[in-house]
C-alpha cells in the first residue's frame, strides 16, 4: 500500500526546518542511532535493577517490572502521538511548532532520517519520564527496586516503536502482524485523527480512535 501523503519520493531533498546548519543537523538521525544509544542505557538500568532488587529482597521483580515498563510505553506512545504530535494549533507560532514536531513527517513520510525521534527530543523526554517514575514508584509507592526495571522496559518499548515506525515506511512487510501494522499506520496518514498507535492498536481500541472495520477502506478528505 502506497502512502498517499508521500510527497517526498526517494532522493527528494528534505524540507529544511531551521536556517542554522547547526540546528538543522540535529533534526536528522539515522535509525541505527536508536538501538546504539538506548539499548545500552536500558541494559545499564536493568542491571542496576537486579542489584537493587537483590539488596531489597525482591529477586523476582525483574520480569513484572520490565513488562510494566513496556506497557507504559505503549500508552505513552499513543498519548504523545495523539495529544502532543497532533495537537490543534491555533496561532502561527503553534502551527510552526506543530510542523517541527510531527507535521514534517506527514509532509514527507519517507525521508529516512526523519522517521525516528531526534536525540534533541528523546533525551529530554527520557529524563522527564525517569523523574516521573522515580517520584511515583520510588517515593510514593516505596518500591525503588522497581524503578530501574520499569524504566528499562519503557526504553526498550520506545526502541521497538521507533524501529517499527521506520520499517512500516521502508520495509515491504508481506504478512502477519507486520503487514497489519503497516496498513494500520498508512491509514493514519490519510486520517489524521484516527489510528494513533504505531507499535500496537491497543489504545486506539481503548480510547475509541480505531474506526469500525466497515470504515477500514475509506479515505478521509481531511
N, C-alpha and C positions, 0 to 999 in steps of 0.2 A: 504494500500500500504506500503510495507516494504521499508526501506531506504537502497539502495544498497551500500552505503558508511558506513553503520553501522558496524564498526569493533569492537565496544565495546558493547557486549551484557550485559544485566543487571548483575551486580556482577563483571564485569571486572574492574581491577584496572585502574584508570585514569592515563593517561600519566603525568609524573612529568615534570613540566615546569622550576622549579628553584631548585638548590641544597639546598638553605636555607629553613628550615621549616617555618621560619617567612614569607618570601615572598610567599612560596607555599600556605600557609594558605589563603592568600588574593586572590588567583586565583579561589577559590571555594566560591560559595554563594548560599544559599537556596533561591528558588524563592519567598518565603514569605517575604524575606527582601525587595523586590522591593516595594510592596504597603506599608509595615510598615514604610519604610524610606521616600518614595516620596509622598504618598498621603497626609500626614500631612503637608509637605512642600508646596505642591500645594494649600492646603486649606489656609495656612497662607498667601500666596501671593494673593489668591483670595479675602480674607477678606481685605487685605491691599488695593487691587484694589478698592473694594467697598468704602472704606474710602476716597481714593484719588479722585475717580470719583465724589463722593458727594461734596467734597470740591472744585473741579474744575467746578462743574455744568454740569457734564456728567453722570447722573444716569443710563443711558441706555447703557453704554459702555461694560457691563459685558459679555453679550451673544456674540456679534460680536468679541470682543477681545479674549475671550476664544476659540471661533470657529477658529479664525485665528491661534491661537497657536497650535491647534490640526492639522490643515492642514500643518502648517510649520513643525511640527514633521514628518508627513508622507513623506514630501520632504527630510528632513534631514535623516530619516531612509534609504531612497533609496540611497541618495548620499554618506552617510557614508559607507553603505554596499558595494556599487559598487566601489567607488574610494579609500576608506581607508582600509576596510576589505579585499578587493580583489585587492589591488594594485599589480603590476607586479614586484616582487623582482628581482634585478639584481646582487646582491652580496650575499655572505654567511650571512653577518650580516642582510641584508634586508630580506633574507629568514627566518632567526631566528625570526625577528620582526613580519613578516607576520604570522608565525606559532603561535606565542604567542597571537597575536591579534585575529585571526579568524581561522587559519589553524587547530588548535587543535579541533575546533568544527566539521570541516569536517572530521577529522580523527576519532573522537569519538562523533558522533552527539547525542547519547542518554545518555551521562553522565549527570545526573540530576543537578549536582552542577556547570555545565559549560554551562547552557542554557540561563542564564540571565547575564547581564553585571555586572562584579565585581564593587564594590564601588570605587576601585582604578582607574577605568576608568570613571565611570559615574559621580562621584563628580567633577573632573576637567572639564569634558565636560559641566556639568551644569553651573559651574561658567563662563566658556568661553561663552556659549550661552546667559546667563543672561547679561553679559557685552556687548555682541553684540546687544541684544535687547534694552538695556538701551541707548547705543550710537545712534542707528538708530531711535528708537521710541521716546525716551525721549528727546534726544538732537537735532537730525536733523529734526524729524517730529514735535517736540514741543508738544508731547502728553504723558506726564509722567503718566497720569492716565491709559493709555492703557498697559503699560509695565507689571505690575503685572498680568493682565488678560491673556495677551499673553503667559507669562512665565508659568502661572498656567496651561493653556491649553496644552502647549508644554510638560510639565512634565507629565500630565495625558495621553497624547498621547504616551509618552515613556513607561509609566506603562502598557498601553494596549498592546503595541508592545512586551514588554518583556514577559508578561504573555501569550500572544497569541503564541509567539515562543515556550514557554515551552509546551503549550497544543498541538501544532502541532506535537511535537515529543513524547508526553506521554499520550495523551488522544485520544481514538478512536472516532473521530467525524464522525457521521454516515450520516449526511445530511446537506443541506443548505450551508450557507456561510462557516461554519467550515470545511466541507468536501472539498469544493472547495479550500480554502486556504491551507489545508494540502496537497492536491495533487499538488498545485502550488509550495509550498515550497519543497516538496520532489523531484520534478523535478529540482529545483535549485541545489540540492545535486548531481545530475548526470550531470548537465550542468552549470558549474561554472560561465559562462559569460552571463547567462540569468536569468530572474525572480528574481530580487534583492529585490522586495517588499515583506515584510512578512505580515504586517497587511492589506495591500491593494496592488493590482497590478496596481493601477492608474498610477504611474510614470514609470512603465515598458512600458505601452502603450504610454505615452507621449514621452519617450526617445528611443523607439524602441528596448527595450530588452525583449519584450514579443513576443516569436516566433508565427508565424501564427498557427491557430488551426490545420491545417493539419500536423504540426510537433509535436503536443502536446503529442503523444505517442512515439516519437522517443527517443532513448537514445544516448547521445553523447559519443564518445570514449575518450574525453579529460580527 
